[in-house]
Amino acid sequence: MSKPAAANPDDYKIKDTKPQLGERWPHGGIRGGGGWISSDRVTSTYDLVEQMYYLYVRVVKARDLPINPITASCDPYVEVKLGNYKGKTQHFEKRTYAEWKQVFAFSKDKIQSTVLEVYVKDKDMISRDDYLGKVVFDMNEVPTRVPPDSPLAPQWYRLEDRKGDKKSRGEIMLAVWMGTQADEAFSEAWHSDAATVHGEGVYSVRSKVYVSPKLWYLRVNVIEAHDVESEDKSQPPQVFVKAQLGNQILKTKLSATKTTNPLWNEDLVFVAAEPFEESLVLTLENKAGSKEETVGRIVLPLNAFEKRLDHRPVHSRWFNLEQFGFGMLEGERRMQLKFSTRIHLRASLDGGYHVLDESTMYISDQRPTARQLWKKAIGILEIGILSAQGLQGMKTKDGKKTTDAYCVAKYGLKWVRTRTILDNFNPKWNEQYTWEVYDPCTVVTLGVFDNAHLGGEQGATAKDARIGKIRIRLSTLETDRIYTHSYPLLVLQPSGLKKTGELQLAFRFTCLSLSNMIYLYSQPLLPKMHYQHPLTIHQLDSLRYQAMNIVAVRLGRAEPPLRKEVVEYMLDVDSHMWSMRRSKANFFRIVSVFSGVLSMSKWLGDVSNWKNPITTILVHILFFILVCFPELILPTIFLYMFLIGIWNFRSRPRHPPHMDTKLSWAEAVQPDELDEEFDTFPSSKTQDVTKMRYDRLRSVAGRIQTVVGDIATQGERFQALLSWRDPRATCLFVVFCLIVAVALYVTPFRIVVLVAGLFVLRHPRFRSKMPSVPSNFFRRLPARADISCSNDIMIDQEGATFYTPNYFLHPLLSNTYRWGLRGTGSFPLTGEYNQEREGVCLESS
């Protein structure tokens, strides 16, 4: 697999744009014959998009239509024609009175005719459709509607025949006006841009707003069971409880002892969505040898459980289980009023949690499930999805590459989907959406997709292809400022990083209450229940996966559906999968965090070595002042941080942060690592490839093992100071502690600090190149590595020799950290982190 050619680094950066935002209407009024209002009006109701003008035709109904003399019936439909564009309503059978209530929208940029023609025709299944009548409109006489004006009232128009006669042809009710995408009829209208789409595909090209289902955590505390019977009466049962809610199945542990009254007291947590369509099924099963037999079963509707808003326990209840194991007589025996196995439960729907369906790193909503616990919104987020530029062809149609692009935005519970622009690599949507903001430390996600459900042959089996995705963190935005940027759409493919286009946005974060926003910075990120009654990490991961599946299924049932592949991509369903690239990126992020500490230690080393005598003298003076006036230490530290913050304000980021291709290692990733990242789970690769990857993973794990061992060694040497493992060393240290204690008792603390500081800052001519006495003493202390493991292992097996050397160089000991791998199964790469550069580079060794 060849590595793709390097792209221009500027292609991966955010670019400033200057679109013409706001509602602007050309000059010329209705009376002047221009068909537009006579002003250069600018409003703020739809001010984050470029205005797009449309001719709207609302077809309401028709009456008194003539009957075909041959068939003695009328199957009417309406055809709206403007130049080369035609739109049709559905036809009704055997009706002289028909009602459609359909809107047609024609883009003004593509209007090439001065006449609008509306035909009413009679559907003929055998021959050509019969002409019933038409209405003609002069485009210069079409009125203009400007929201928030009320909708234009439709009127009755007499139909005329081919000769212009209007007698006995019936009437049609129409409304025709000029408007923009701010018109409420825009989202439901038939668009001339999608004139080639027919059938069910018509619904999938429209813009829609979706709402995620309301999710609850269902907590089932299985306490105990009584009177459990097994088929083998000679053996007491050893049972467990299996609980199922939809596709979610959880089990309790096997009862500790074989008894008829087992005790568990275990919590089983599920994700449930309103409206509650599924019931909780509890099954008591007995483990008899290698098989499991069902003892009892009960089905509980979720509406029967109490909804709680805090951590206070709910009342427990006993439930009688339906009996099993009676064979053909089971139906009759079950109806007999005899004793049955009982189970003790404490179940509740917890509304005090926020049900996580996305990663906490990119969370867009932190509110609890129960609406009673919601606080007031602190701001408004407005996003204008303008257009995309330079999109790549995502599919082949009629021998050429094409893309039918639409955009999806997700913030909180609200999802929006723009209309689909057909066969266009530079689509213009110009749609504006608004969200309420309850916490500034949240992220909005936008993705661009190719629509594969336009009624073609692929239909239901096709998947909407990913074009790209971006994220915007609201806390990085200035309030009440309009941002207009072009974001690169970057996709990591098996062939490498690829730019698939650019997404142009205009967005604004408006603050409603500055005091409430500042107050939120002191509050916990998640609702109180996450801290008062926390869930385990394993539970959160499992529940998040189940919540994502539920959201995908529910949104897939809308019309038009928001496809499962779209929801999963927006929610990062595969973010937990192993990736060598992500591991490297996270490692060097840690190195980058400690780079400031390394810089400070290097500066202190230069000062103590008198690299710059003037700086060292000034540090001596500052040191004397702080020793003499220790009450100035903390004010000096905070004043220094204040000055650093003020100084950095000049170089603050002007753009919201976007994907860093260097920091994420997307640019420098190796082909084999990409192949591994895109591999399925479990792996679908050959045995040799899997073995090579396993060996590479062992090599990386070996380096991590060495670091962990070195850290453990240093800690064990500290423990050895007083553990008497080395009696001579411990004796020396104990005597030294006694002498130091007496000396510090009789010496003022300021004198001790002053002497210690002067010793550290002494001139190089008073220094020795040999290690210090404390360092020598500490390195001689024993660790437990010699009794737990060995760092140097030599293995000889069938003539193959592998050597694991102890060559690790700790990254915190040097400004530049280089690492490499040797031996069989390793990959010949070295990484280098340089403080003077941002990000990480990869080079071949």
C-alpha positions in Angstrom: 0.0 0.0 0.0 1.6 3.3 -1.1 1.5 6.3 1.0 -0.5 9.2 -0.5 1.3 12.3 -1.6 1.7 15.0 1.1 -0.9 17.8 0.8 -0.4 21.5 1.4 -0.6 22.1 5.2 -2.8 25.1 4.6 -5.5 22.8 3.1 -6.0 21.4 6.6 -6.6 24.8 8.3 -9.6 26.9 8.9 -10.1 29.7 6.5 -11.9 33.0 7.0 -14.8 33.7 4.7 -16.9 36.8 4.0 -20.4 35.7 2.9 -23.2 38.2 2.3 -25.3 37.3 5.3 -28.8 38.6 6.2 -32.1 39.2 4.4 -31.4 41.6 1.5 -34.1 42.4 -1.1 -33.4 44.0 -4.4 -34.9 47.4 -5.4 -38.1 47.7 -7.3 -41.6 47.3 -5.9 -44.8 45.6 -7.0 -46.2 48.8 -8.4 -43.1 49.4 -10.4 -43.5 46.0 -12.1 -40.4 44.4 -10.6 -42.4 42.1 -8.3 -40.2 42.9 -5.3 -40.7 45.2 -2.3 -39.1 48.6 -2.8 -36.4 48.6 -0.1 -33.0 47.3 0.8 -34.3 45.7 3.9 -31.9 43.9 6.3 -33.5 41.9 9.1 -32.0 39.6 11.8 -34.6 36.7 11.7 -32.5 34.8 9.2 -29.2 36.7 9.4 -26.6 33.9 9.4 -27.2 32.6 5.8 -27.0 34.0 2.3 -30.5 34.6 1.1 -31.8 32.3 -1.7 -34.9 33.3 -3.5 -37.6 30.9 -4.6 -40.9 31.0 -6.5 -43.5 29.2 -4.4 -46.6 27.6 -5.9 -49.1 26.2 -3.4 -51.6 23.9 -5.0 -54.6 23.6 -2.6 -57.5 21.9 -4.4 -59.7 21.8 -7.5 -63.5 21.6 -8.1 -66.1 21.1 -10.8 -63.6 19.4 -13.1 -65.1 18.0 -16.4 -65.7 14.3 -16.7 -64.1 12.2 -19.5 -67.0 11.3 -21.8 -65.5 7.9 -22.6 -64.6 6.7 -19.1 -67.3 8.7 -17.4 -64.8 9.6 -14.7 -62.0 12.0 -13.8 -58.6 11.1 -12.3 -57.1 14.6 -11.8 -53.6 15.7 -11.0 -51.7 19.0 -11.3 -48.6 19.8 -13.2 -46.6 23.0 -12.4 -44.3 24.0 -15.3 -41.7 26.8 -15.2 -39.3 26.7 -18.1 -37.7 23.2 -18.3 -38.8 22.3 -14.7 -42.0 20.3 -14.1 -43.5 19.3 -10.8 -46.5 16.9 -10.4 -48.9 16.2 -7.6 -50.3 12.7 -7.0 -53.5 11.8 -9.0 -56.9 10.9 -7.5 -59.2 8.3 -9.0 -62.7 9.2 -10.0 -63.0 12.6 -8.5 -64.2 15.9 -9.8 -63.2 17.5 -6.5 -59.6 16.9 -5.4 -57.5 18.3 -2.6 -53.6 18.2 -2.7 -52.2 20.9 -0.4 -48.8 20.7 -1.9 -46.1 23.4 -2.3 -43.6 23.6 -5.2 -40.4 25.7 -4.9 -38.4 26.8 -7.9 -35.0 28.4 -7.4 -34.9 32.0 -8.7 -31.3 31.5 -10.0 -32.5 28.8 -12.4 -35.7 30.5 -13.6 -35.4 30.9 -17.4 -39.0 31.7 -18.2 -41.3 34.7 -17.7 -44.4 32.6 -17.5 -45.6 30.1 -14.9 -48.1 27.5 -16.2 -50.3 25.3 -13.9 -52.0 22.5 -15.8 -54.8 20.2 -14.5 -54.8 16.8 -16.3 -56.8 13.6 -16.3 -54.6 10.5 -15.7 -54.9 7.9 -18.4 -53.3 4.5 -17.8 -53.4 3.5 -21.4 -53.0 6.5 -23.7 -51.8 10.1 -23.2 -53.1 12.0 -20.3 -56.1 14.3 -21.1 -55.9 18.0 -20.9 -58.5 19.6 -18.5 -57.3 23.2 -18.2 -54.6 25.5 -17.2 -53.8 28.8 -15.4 -51.0 31.1 -16.6 -49.1 33.6 -14.4 -46.9 36.5 -15.5 -43.6 36.3 -13.5 -43.5 40.1 -13.3 -46.8 40.2 -11.5 -46.0 37.6 -8.8 -46.2 39.2 -5.3 -43.5 39.0 -2.6 -44.0 37.6 0.8 -41.6 38.6 3.6 -41.8 36.7 6.9 -43.1 37.3 9.5 -46.0 38.3 7.3 -48.9 35.8 7.4 -49.1 33.3 4.6 -50.5 34.4 1.3 -54.2 33.6 1.0 -54.9 31.2 -1.9 -57.5 32.1 -4.6 -59.8 30.3 -6.9 -58.8 30.5 -10.6 -60.9 29.4 -13.5 -59.3 26.9 -15.8 -59.0 27.7 -19.5 -58.9 25.3 -22.4 -56.3 25.3 -25.2 -58.2 28.1 -26.9 -58.4 30.3 -23.8 -62.1 29.6 -23.1 -62.8 29.5 -19.4 -66.3 28.1 -19.5 -67.1 24.8 -17.8 -63.5 23.8 -17.2 -63.6 23.9 -13.4 -61.6 25.9 -10.9 -58.3 25.4 -9.0 -57.2 27.1 -5.8 -53.6 28.4 -5.9 -51.2 30.8 -4.1 -48.1 32.0 -5.9 -45.5 34.2 -4.3 -41.8 35.0 -4.2 -40.0 34.2 -1.0 -36.7 32.9 0.6 -35.7 29.8 2.5 -37.0 31.6 5.6 -40.5 30.8 4.4 -42.2 28.1 6.5 -43.3 26.3 3.3 -39.6 25.8 2.4 -38.9 22.5 4.3 -42.0 20.7 3.0 -41.9 22.0 -0.5 -41.1 20.0 -3.7 -37.9 21.6 -4.9 -36.8 22.0 -8.5 -33.3 21.0 -7.5 -34.7 17.5 -6.8 -36.9 17.2 -9.8 -35.3 13.9 -10.9 -36.2 12.2 -7.6 -39.3 10.1 -7.6 -41.2 7.7 -5.3 -40.0 7.3 -1.7 -36.8 9.2 -2.5 -38.7 12.5 -2.5 -39.0 12.3 1.3 -35.3 11.7 1.9 -34.2 14.9 0.2 -36.1 17.3 2.5 -34.7 19.1 5.4 -35.9 17.9 8.8 -35.5 18.4 12.5 -35.3 15.3 14.8 -35.4 14.9 18.5 -33.6 12.2 20.4 -35.8 9.9 22.5 -36.0 10.6 26.2 -33.7 8.0 27.8 -33.9 6.7 31.3 -31.6 4.4 33.4 -33.7 1.5 34.7 -32.1 0.2 37.9 -33.2 -3.2 39.0 -31.9 -4.3 42.4 -32.4 -8.1 42.6 -32.5 -8.7 46.4 -33.5 -12.3 46.9 -35.9 -15.2 46.0 -38.0 -17.5 48.1 -39.3 -21.0 47.6 -37.2 -21.9 44.6 -37.8 -25.4 43.3 -35.7 -27.4 40.8 -36.7 -30.4 38.7 -34.4 -32.6 40.6 -36.0 -32.7 44.1 -32.9 -34.4 45.6 -30.6 -31.5 44.9 -31.2 -27.9 46.3 -31.1 -25.3 43.5 -28.3 -23.0 42.7 -29.9 -20.2 40.7 -29.2 -16.8 39.1 -31.5 -14.2 37.6 -31.4 -13.2 33.9 -33.0 -9.9 33.1 -33.8 -8.8 29.5 -35.0 -5.4 28.2 -35.2 -5.5 24.4 -31.8 -6.5 23.2 -30.1 -5.8 26.6 -29.5 -8.9 28.7 -27.9 -8.9 32.1 -27.4 -11.6 34.7 -26.7 -11.8 38.4 -24.0 -13.9 39.9 -24.7 -17.5 40.7 -26.1 -17.8 44.2 -23.2 -18.5 46.7 -24.8 -21.6 48.1 -27.4 -24.2 47.0 -30.5 -23.1 48.7 -34.2 -22.6 48.1 -34.0 -19.0 49.4 -31.0 -17.5 47.5 -29.7 -13.9 48.2 -28.0 -11.6 45.6 -28.6 -7.9 46.3 -27.1 -6.9 42.9 -27.9 -3.9 40.8 -28.7 -4.4 37.1 -28.9 -1.2 35.1 -30.5 -0.8 31.6 -31.3 2.0 29.2 -35.0 2.6 28.4 -36.5 5.0 26.0 -39.9 6.8 26.1 -42.4 5.8 25.0 -41.8 2.5 26.8 -42.5 -0.1 24.1 -40.7 -3.0 25.7 -41.2 -4.8 29.0 -38.7 -6.1 31.5 -38.5 -9.9 31.4 -37.0 -11.6 34.5 -36.1 -15.3 34.4 -34.9 -17.4 37.3 -32.6 -20.1 36.1 -31.1 -23.1 37.9 -27.6 -24.3 37.0 -27.9 -28.0 37.0 -24.5 -29.3 36.0 -23.7 -28.1 32.4 -27.2 -27.1 31.6 -29.5 -24.3 32.7 -33.1 -24.9 33.5 -35.8 -22.2 33.8 -37.5 -22.1 37.2 -39.8 -19.1 36.8 -40.4 -16.1 34.7 -42.2 -12.8 34.9 -42.9 -9.9 32.5 -43.1 -6.4 34.0 -44.1 -3.3 32.1 -41.8 -0.3 32.7 -44.8 2.0 33.6 -45.2 -0.1 36.8 -41.9 1.2 38.1 -41.4 4.3 40.2 -39.6 7.3 38.7 -37.1 8.9 41.2 -35.2 12.1 40.9 -32.5 11.6 43.6 -30.6 8.8 45.4 -33.3 8.1 48.0 -34.2 4.4 47.8 -37.6 3.3 46.5 -39.8 0.7 48.2 -39.1 -3.0 47.4 -41.7 -5.3 46.2 -42.3 -9.1 46.0 -43.4 -10.6 42.7 -44.7 -14.1 42.0 -43.1 -15.9 39.1 -44.9 -18.0 36.5 -44.0 -21.6 36.9 -42.0 -23.6 34.4 -41.1 -27.2 33.9 -44.5 -28.9 33.7 -44.2 -30.0 30.1 -47.6 -30.5 28.4 -49.5 -29.7 31.6 -47.8 -26.4 32.0 -50.7 -24.4 30.8 -53.1 -26.1 33.2 -50.7 -26.3 36.2 -49.8 -22.6 35.8 -53.5 -21.7 36.4 -53.7 -23.6 39.6 -53.6 -21.3 42.7 -50.7 -23.1 44.4 -47.6 -21.6 45.9 -45.1 -20.2 43.5 -41.5 -18.9 43.6 -41.3 -15.3 44.7 -38.6 -12.7 43.8 -37.8 -9.6 45.8 -37.0 -6.5 43.7 -36.3 -2.8 44.1 -36.7 -1.2 40.7 -36.8 2.4 39.6 -36.5 4.7 36.6 -33.7 7.1 37.6 -34.3 10.5 36.2 -31.4 12.2 38.1 -28.8 10.9 35.7 -27.8 12.1 32.3 -28.0 9.1 30.0 -24.7 9.2 28.1 -25.1 8.5 24.4 -21.9 10.3 23.3 -18.3 10.5 24.6 -17.8 12.8 27.6 -15.0 14.4 25.6 -17.5 15.7 23.0 -20.6 15.9 25.1 -23.3 18.2 23.8 -25.8 17.9 26.7 -25.4 17.4 30.4 -29.0 17.7 31.6 -30.6 15.0 33.7 -33.5 12.9 32.2 -36.2 14.4 34.5 -37.3 17.8 33.1 -38.1 19.0 36.6 -34.3 19.1 37.3 -33.5 21.2 34.3 -32.1 24.7 34.8 -32.7 27.8 32.7 -30.8 28.2 29.4 -27.8 30.5 29.6 -27.5 31.1 25.9 -28.6 30.6 22.3 -26.5 28.8 19.6 -27.3 29.8 16.0 -25.7 28.0 13.1 -26.0 28.9 9.4 -25.1 26.0 7.2 -24.1 27.8 4.1 -22.5 25.5 1.6 -19.7 23.0 0.8 -16.9 23.4 -1.7 -14.8 20.9 -3.6 -16.6 17.8 -2.5 -15.3 14.5 -3.8 -17.4 12.1 -6.0 -18.8 9.5 -3.6 -20.5 7.2 -6.1 -20.7 6.5 -9.8 -23.9 7.3 -11.8 -24.2 6.9 -15.5 -20.5 6.5 -15.8 -19.5 9.6 -13.9 -18.7 10.5 -10.4 -21.4 12.3 -8.5 -22.4 13.4 -5.0 -25.8 14.1 -3.5 -24.7 15.9 -0.3 -26.6 16.8 2.8 -25.4 18.1 6.2 -26.4 16.9 9.7 -25.9 18.9 12.9 -26.3 17.5 16.4 -26.4 19.4 19.7 -28.2 18.2 22.8 -31.4 16.4 22.0 -31.9 18.2 18.7 -30.7 16.9 15.4 -31.1 18.8 12.1 -30.7 17.6 8.6 -30.5 19.9 5.6 -32.1 19.1 2.3 -30.1 17.1 -0.2 -28.6 18.9 -3.2 -28.4 16.5 -6.1 -25.4 16.0 -8.3 -23.4 19.0 -7.1 -19.8 19.1 -5.8 -20.4 22.7 -4.5 -23.9 22.5 -2.9 -25.5 25.5 -1.3 -27.9 24.9 1.6 -28.1 28.3 3.4 -30.3 26.9 6.2 -30.2 28.3 9.7 -31.0 26.5 12.9 -31.1 27.4 16.6 -30.4 25.6 19.8 -30.8 26.5 23.5 -27.5 26.2 25.4 -27.6 25.0 29.0 -23.8 24.7 29.5 -21.0 26.4 27.6 -18.6 23.5 28.1 -20.3 21.5 25.4 -19.6 20.6 21.7 -21.7 20.8 18.6 -21.0 18.2 15.9 -21.7 18.7 12.1 -21.3 16.0 9.5 -21.6 15.9 5.7 -23.0 12.8 4.0 -23.8 11.5 0.6 -27.5 10.5 0.2 -27.7 6.9 -1.2 -31.5 6.6 -0.8 -33.0 8.5 -3.7 -35.2 5.7 -5.0 -32.6 4.1 -7.2 -31.7 0.4 -7.5 -29.6 0.4 -4.4 -32.5 1.6 -2.2 -32.7 0.0 1.2 -29.3 -1.8 1.2 -27.2 1.2 0.4 -25.5 3.3 3.1 -25.0 7.0 3.2 -21.3 7.6 2.7 -19.3 9.8 5.1 -17.8 12.9 3.6 -16.5 14.5 6.7 -17.2 15.8 10.2 -16.3 18.8 12.4 -16.8 19.8 16.0 -17.0 23.2 17.6 -16.6 23.6 21.3 -18.8 26.4 22.6 -16.5 27.4 25.5 -13.9 28.5 22.9 -16.3 31.0 21.3 -16.7 34.7 22.1 -20.2 35.6 22.9 -22.3 37.7 20.5 -19.7 37.4 17.7 -20.5 36.0 14.3 -17.9 33.5 13.1 -17.7 32.9 9.3 -15.3 30.1 8.5 -14.6 27.4 6.0 -13.8 24.1 7.7 -11.8 21.4 5.9 -13.6 18.0 5.8 -10.9 15.5 6.7 -11.5 11.7 6.6 -9.0 9.1 7.6 -9.2 6.3 5.0 -7.2 3.0 4.6 -5.1 4.9 2.1 -4.3 7.8 4.5 -5.6 11.2 5.4 -7.8 12.7 2.7 -9.5 16.1 2.4 -12.9 15.5 0.9 -14.0 19.2 0.7 -14.8 22.2 2.8 -17.8 23.1 4.9 -18.7 26.8 5.1 -20.5 27.9 8.3 -21.7 31.0 10.0 -22.4 30.7 13.7 -23.0 32.8 16.8 -23.2 32.0 20.5 -25.4 34.5 22.3 -25.2 34.8 26.1 -28.5 35.3 27.9 -27.1 35.5 31.4 -23.4 36.1 32.1 -23.8 35.5 35.8 -25.4 32.1 35.3 -22.6 31.2 32.8 -19.9 32.1 35.2 -21.6 30.2 38.0 -21.7 27.0 35.9 -17.9 26.9 35.9 -18.0 26.1 39.6 -20.6 23.3 39.2 -20.0 19.6 38.4 -20.0 18.6 34.8 -22.8 15.9 35.2 -25.9 15.9 37.4 -25.6 15.1 41.1 -26.6 11.5 40.8 -23.4 10.7 38.9 -21.5 11.6 42.1 -23.9 10.6 44.9 -24.6 7.1 43.4 -22.0 6.7 40.7 -22.0 4.0 38.0 -18.8 2.0 37.3 -16.7 2.6 34.2 -17.7 -0.7 32.8 -21.4 0.1 33.3 -21.0 3.5 31.7 -19.3 2.1 28.6 -21.9 -0.7 28.2 -24.8 1.7 28.8 -23.5 4.3 26.4 -23.3 1.6 23.6 -26.9 0.5 24.4 -28.1 4.2 24.4 -26.5 4.8 21.0 -28.2 1.8 19.6 -31.6 2.9 20.9 -31.1 6.5 19.6 -30.1 5.1 16.1 -33.2 2.8 16.0 -35.6 5.5 17.1 -34.3 8.1 14.7 -34.3 5.5 11.9 -38.1 5.1 12.4 -38.7 8.8 11.5 -39.8 9.9 8.1 -37.4 10.6 6.4 -35.2 8.3 8.6 -31.9 9.5 10.0 -29.9 6.4 9.0 -28.1 4.3 11.5 -24.7 4.8 9.9 -25.2 8.6 10.2 -26.1 8.4 13.9 -23.2 6.1 14.7 -20.7 8.3 12.9 -22.0 11.5 14.7 -21.9 9.7 18.1 -18.5 8.1 17.5 -19.7 4.5 18.1 -16.2 3.1 17.4 -14.1 5.5 19.5 -13.2 2.8 22.0 -11.5 0.6 19.4 -7.7 0.1 19.6 -5.6 2.2 17.3 -1.8 2.5 17.2 -2.2 6.0 15.8 -4.4 7.1 18.7 -2.0 5.5 21.2 0.9 7.5 19.8 -1.1 10.7 19.7 -2.1 10.3 23.4 1.4 9.5 24.4 2.9 12.6 22.8 0.0 14.6 24.2 1.4 13.6 27.6 4.9 14.6 26.6 3.5 17.9 25.4 1.9 18.5 28.7 5.2 18.0 30.6 7.1 20.1 28.1 6.4 23.2 30.3 7.9 21.4 33.3 10.9 20.4 31.2 11.4 24.0 30.0 11.3 25.3 33.6 13.8 22.6 34.8 16.1 23.5 31.9 15.8 27.2 32.8 16.6 26.5 36.4 19.6 24.4 35.3 20.9 27.2 33.2 20.5 29.6 36.2 22.3 27.3 38.6 25.1 26.8 36.1 25.5 30.5 35.6 24.9 30.3 31.8 23.7 34.0 32.0 25.3 35.7 35.0 22.9 38.6 35.0 19.8 36.3 35.1 21.4 34.3 37.9 22.2 37.4 40.0 18.6 38.6 39.6 17.4 35.2 40.7 19.6 35.4 43.7 18.1 38.8 44.6 14.6 37.5 44.2 15.5 34.5 46.3 16.8 36.6 49.1 13.6 38.8 49.1 11.4 35.7 49.3 13.4 34.2 52.1 13.3 37.4 54.1 9.6 38.0 53.3 8.0 34.6 52.9 4.5 36.1 53.0 5.3 37.4 49.4 5.7 33.9 47.9 2.1 33.1 47.1 1.2 36.7 45.9 4.3 36.5 43.7 3.3 33.2 42.1 -0.3 34.4 41.4 0.9 37.7 40.1 3.3 35.9 37.8 0.5 33.7 36.4 -1.7 36.8 36.0 1.0 38.5 33.9 1.6 35.4 31.8 -2.2 35.3 31.1 -2.3 38.9 30.1 0.8 38.5 27.9 -0.7 35.4 26.2 -4.0 37.4 25.5 -2.2 39.1 22.6 -1.6 35.7 20.9 -4.9 34.1 21.8 -6.5 31.9 19.1 -8.6 33.9 16.6 -10.4 30.8 15.3 -12.2 28.0 17.0 -9.9 24.9 17.3 -10.1 22.3 14.6 -8.5 18.9 14.0 -4.7 19.1 14.3 -3.4 16.6 11.8 0.1 16.6 13.5 -1.2 16.1 17.0 -3.5 13.3 15.9 -0.8 11.6 13.9 -3.1 11.6 10.9 -0.4 12.8 8.6 2.4 10.6 9.7 0.5 7.3 10.3 1.9 4.3 8.6 -0.1 2.3 6.0 0.0 -0.9 8.1 -1.3 1.0 11.2 -4.2 2.4 9.2 -5.0 -1.1 7.9 -5.1 -2.3 11.5 -7.3 0.7 12.6 -9.8 -0.1 9.8 -9.8 -3.8 10.5 -13.0 -5.5 11.8 -13.4 -6.8 15.3 -12.6 -9.7 15.5 -9.9 -9.4 13.0 -10.5 -10.5 9.4 -6.8 -10.5 8.4 -4.6 -13.5 7.7 -2.7 -15.3 10.5 0.6 -13.9 9.4 -0.6 -10.3 9.5 -2.3 -10.9 12.9 0.9 -12.4 14.3 3.0 -9.4 13.1 0.6 -7.0 14.7 0.6 -9.0 17.9 4.4 -9.0 18.0 4.4 -5.2 17.4 1.9 -4.8 20.3 4.1 -6.9 22.5 7.0 -4.6 21.7 5.1 -1.5 22.6 3.8 -3.2 25.7 7.4 -4.1 26.6 8.4 -0.5 26.6 5.4 0.4 28.8 6.3 -2.4 31.0 9.8 -1.0 31.4 8.5 2.4 32.4 6.1 1.0 34.9 9.0 -1.1 36.3 11.3 1.9 36.6 8.6 3.9 38.4 8.1 1.0 40.8 11.8 0.7 41.4 12.1 4.3 42.5 9.1 4.0 44.9 10.5 0.8 46.4 13.8 2.5 47.0 12.0 5.1 49.0 10.3 2.4 51.0 13.7 0.7 51.5 15.0 3.7 53.4 13.2 2.6 56.6 12.4 -1.1 55.8 15.8 -2.4 57.0 16.1 -4.5 53.9 19.6 -3.1 53.6 20.5 -2.8 57.4 23.5 -0.6 56.8 21.7 1.8 54.5 18.7 2.1 56.9 21.1 2.6 59.9 22.9 5.4 58.1 19.6 7.0 57.1 18.1 6.8 60.6 21.3 8.4 62.1 21.2 11.1 59.4 17.6 11.8 60.2 18.4 12.2 63.9 21.2 14.6 63.2 19.1 16.7 60.7 16.2 16.8 63.2 18.5 18.3 65.9 20.1 20.7 63.5 16.8 22.0 62.2 15.5 22.3 65.7 18.2 24.7 66.8 18.6 26.5 63.4 16.0 29.1 62.2 14.1 27.9 59.2 14.9 30.9 57.0 18.6 30.2 57.5 18.1 26.6 56.4 16.2 27.7 53.3 18.8 30.4 52.5 21.7 28.0 52.8 20.0 25.3 50.7 19.2 27.9 48.0 22.7 29.2 47.9 24.1 25.7 47.7 21.8 24.8 44.7 22.7 28.1 42.9 26.4 27.9 43.5 28.9 28.7 40.8 30.0 25.9 38.5 33.6 26.1 39.8 32.3 24.9 43.1 30.5 22.0 41.5 31.8 18.5 40.7 30.9 16.5 37.6 30.5 13.4 39.8 27.0 12.4 41.1 26.1 13.9 44.5 26.3 11.9 47.7 22.4 11.7 48.2 22.1 10.5 44.6 24.7 7.8 45.1 23.1 6.7 48.3 19.6 6.5 46.8 20.8 4.5 43.8 22.4 1.9 46.0 19.1 1.2 47.9 17.6 -2.2 47.0 14.4 -2.6 45.0 12.1 -5.6 44.6 12.8 -6.1 40.9 15.3 -8.9 41.7 12.5 -11.0 43.4 9.6 -10.1 41.1 11.0 -10.1 37.5 14.2 -9.7 35.5 14.8 -6.8 33.2 17.4 -8.7 31.0 16.1 -12.1 29.7 18.0 -14.3 27.3 15.9 -17.1 25.7 17.3 -19.7 23.4 14.6 -21.9 21.8 15.4 -24.1 18.8 18.2 -21.9 17.6 16.1 -18.7 17.7 17.5 -16.1 20.1 15.5 -13.0 21.2 17.0 -10.3 23.4 15.0 -7.7 25.3 17.4 -4.9 26.2 16.9 -2.4 28.9 17.5 0.7 26.8 14.6 2.9 27.6 15.3 6.6 27.9 12.6 8.3 30.0 11.0 11.2 28.2 11.1 13.5 31.2 14.9 13.4 31.4 15.5 15.1 28.1 14.0 17.8 25.8 14.1 15.4 22.9 12.7 11.9 23.4 13.7 9.2 20.9 12.4 5.7 20.9 12.8 2.7 18.7 12.3 -1.0 18.5 14.7 -3.7 17.6 14.3 -7.5 17.2 11.9 -9.8 15.4 8.4 -8.5 14.9 9.2 -4.9 15.6 8.6 -1.9 13.3 11.5 0.3 12.4 10.2 3.7 13.4 11.5 6.4 15.6 9.5 9.3 17.0 10.9 12.6 18.0 9.4 15.3 20.1 10.9 18.7 19.9 9.8 21.5 22.1 10.4 24.1 19.5 7.9 22.6 17.2 4.2 22.0 17.7 3.0 18.4 17.3 4.9 15.3 16.6 6.8 14.1 13.6 7.6 10.6 12.4 10.8 9.6 10.6 12.2 6.4 9.2 15.3 5.0 10.9 
